[in-house]
Amino acid sequence: MVGEGTKTRGPLRRFAHAAGGHGGFRSLARRLLRAAAAAACLGAAIGAQAAELPPDVLRLLDAPPLPNLAEGPRHHYALLVHERELVSSEHLAKPVVSVVGLKVDPRTYGRHAPIAYYGLTLVDLATGRQTPLDVPDGAVLGFPMWAADGSHFAFTATVADGIELWVGDPVEGTVRRLVGPTLNGTLSAPCTWMPDNRHVLCRLINGEKRKVVVPTADALFRLTAPTTMQALSQHQALDQWTIRHLIEANLTMIDVETGERRKIGGPAAIEDVEPAPSGAFLLVSRMLPPYPQVSGVTEPLRTVEVWDRFGRVVKTFAAAGTQPNAPRAMQWHASMPATLVWVQRYDGGDRIVMQGAPYIEQPRELFRTQHSYAGLEWLEGTGDVLVSEYDSLRRLRRHWLVPSDGGDPRLVAESSVDAAFSRFGRPMLKINPWGKEVVAVHDNGIFLRGHVATEGGVHAYLDYMRLDTLQTERLWESDGKANEGIVGMLAPDGSVLITRRETSREPPNYFVRSPGGMRALTHYDHPAPGLKDARRIPLRFERPDGLGLSANLYLPAAHESAGPLPLIIWAYPRVYGEDTQAIQPVTAEQFPDFERAFKLFYLLKGYAVLDEVSMPVIGSAATANDTFIEQIVTNAYATIEAAAATGFIDRDRVGVAGHSYGAFMVANLLAHSDLFRAGVALSGAYNRTLTPFGFQTERRSLWEARDTYLAMSPFLYSNRIQEPILLVHGLLDENAGTPPIQSIQFYEAIRHNGGDAEILLLPREGHSYRGRESVLATAAAMLEFFDEHLKGDDVRVPPGTLRASTAATEQVKLAR
């Protein structure tokens, strides 16, 4: 136990003392202050701890992900969008203020610490030739937007003093700056293409930039009486004029060829703007003053309006949520010049209505759902539409084909939301000539992509469905030897595809598949050869009540490990309806992306790892959580038994780890069972009385289900936790249900009750961790923690070959 008279090791062990103790604090604010002040001094300790990670682990966690692919509308070119999975502490330490509940960098008038896209590569899809583009050095790029005709693409570049707009020419392979650092991206992405493919519609800063004095990153933690938990990162008091200046922008039409600008309307706090297919009208969603600084206390007033091209308001609608029957999901009909479509509630369900310009006629009803509206997709070149609805009681999603001529809607498919793969798949989409996303139609049929689980593994497929008969034809199916998925379609008849393919040994890459064979578009190598020979054993087993479960057991390469091995289990509980057939195992051959690499790097250090572990909680949506504890303990018991039956695992040296709701699961498993030697819980919630109005799938309040809330609160059972636990939490956790005080109080409760707890608080981190220093420090702390508690004093694993008895192997086969 880390406490008085206990020997500690390493900088993070010393920090565990600084962050808490048996004395406690007199108030929530003082507890947060003390923990945050300790975290503010953690920089050197984090750096030292991260440096202790073995080089092979560092290489694996530092490996860049496969770039995103942004395919051009005409299938001639695509852009590889390069991203950093882990960002520097400087990226997270940029100035930040709160504006209407959003984290904003006041120097750039954009979101604080945006996704770290940093480079673009142009790909000629016919030849595979790649051209790195000369984007601004050191800038954070926005995801590129293609013009509907594929003639240009545009992207934002966030530089030190603001957000710029750049435009690219795919034929020339060049990019140029169109707008200097004057874009306003506070509320959302600042630009969109007009349907004419020559103009972009952008929000520009209103007037001169103002200097907003922001305390340093360390000072962000020196707070007094925050209004809400989220105010931990949103405490900088701003006057109304400053808030208004940060969010109100001038909507401006910009010619990409000449740079000519035309202002549309006056300054407004525009959250979203969408041009009609004809370009004659704009659908504008905006906030109305006064603007609150912190969300959750007072919500801003909103309105939805139709503007003409000069900024005059043609029609005003009540914003969603302002009235019981207010329109929501407003959008333009994708194939009509200026027809609005929206959703309204009616008895128990929703109705979809349409209204054309000049928006004075009574709206026409397109379709009524029996249950909740769950989205729609327009079919190319027609007024027909695919509508989805969700039956929450039966946990089913239904897909309807609704004709434009007033004919009867037809049910296309129905599937459980709990199923691993949809029976309907996903329609293949394209950009129509007006820049709207539609379902691609070919010869009176559409294409559906998806995955299906078979005895031989998970297969990707492309189906062709005729619209007159709704009959499907399988056009292509993968061999199941790799994890493959369809990214795009290069031929209108579906004969040429772009796929993303990977195995557990081969990193993901993009390929072009055609009747003539398969051609690689990218060539990325394995970042950690030590994992290349790791073994994956799919396990199929049952818990004592007969419910089928599954997991994937990963073993180190034979020359690096010996058995029986200590085991680390990663899991996440999920609530399923009464139809247990919906629980389908996922056995795709996946390469360890960053999230999985963070789980599997223990294989390099002599551990076995269980991942993709079934952790179902079965029951009706209303009462499933009444047996949450019993079911997760039963699941864990069955999982350990199945792993131990292989002969590779030491059942007495098993640890468990989880993030968010998985962390909550870890705490309950330690409180209500003796199955594990140790546990790690990242960014969890442990006291359900602090989330009294529902959590995860629980919709009852504390006062409606008091016994369930109390039973599911491991904080109230902290006196029963005898196994060591490491808690990790970001001090700027933005998730309403998991503020850092949840981990701090839980840590103190375990310590006061004589338990063995350590805590690592990460400055500048939210619910998920992005900073390289923080992530590597967390990985190092977890490795050290499991080494101590699962391997004991001797952390070395002697070389040898894993062996399993014939009986154990037969047991696993029978369980399958």
Secondary structure, 3 states (H helix, E strand, C coil): CCCCCCCCCHHHHHHHHHHCCCCCCCCHHHHHHHHHHHHHCCHHHHHHHHHCCCHHHHHHHHCCCCCEEEECCCCCEEEEEEECCCECHHHHCCCCEEECCEEEECCCCEECCCCCEEEEEEEECCCCCEEECCCCCCCEECCCEECCCCCCEEEEEEECCEEEEEEEECCCCEEEEEECCCECECCCCCEEECCCCCEEEEEEECCCCCCCCCCCCHHHHCCCCCCCHHHHCCCCCCCHHHHHHHHCEEEEEEECCCCCEEEEEEEEEEEEEEECCCCCEEEEEEEECCCCCCCCCCCCEEEEEEEECCCCEEEEEECCCCCCCCCEEEEECCCCCCEEEEEEEECCEEEEEEEECCCCCCCEEEEEECCEEEEEEEECCCCCEEEEEEECCCCEEEEEEECCCCCCCEEEEEEECCCCCCCCCEECEEECCCCCEEECECCCEEEEEEEEEECCEEEEEEEEEECCCCCEEEEEECCCCCEEEEEEECCCCCCCEEEEEECCCCCCEEEEEECCEEEECCCCCCCCHHHCCCEEEEEEEECCCCCEEEEEEEECCHHHCCCCEEEEEEECCEEECCCHHHCCCCCCCCCCCHHHHHHHHHHHHCCEEEEEECCEEECCCCCHHHHHHHHHHHHHHHHHHHHHCCCCEEEEEEEEEEECHHHHHHHHHHHHCCCCCEEEEECCCCCHHHCCCCECCECCCCCCCHHHHHHCCHHHHHHHCCCCEEEEEECCCCCCCCCCHHHHHHHHHHHHCCCCEEEEEECCCCCCCCEHHHHHHHHHHHHHHHHHHHHCCCCCCCCCCCCCCHHHHHHHHHHC
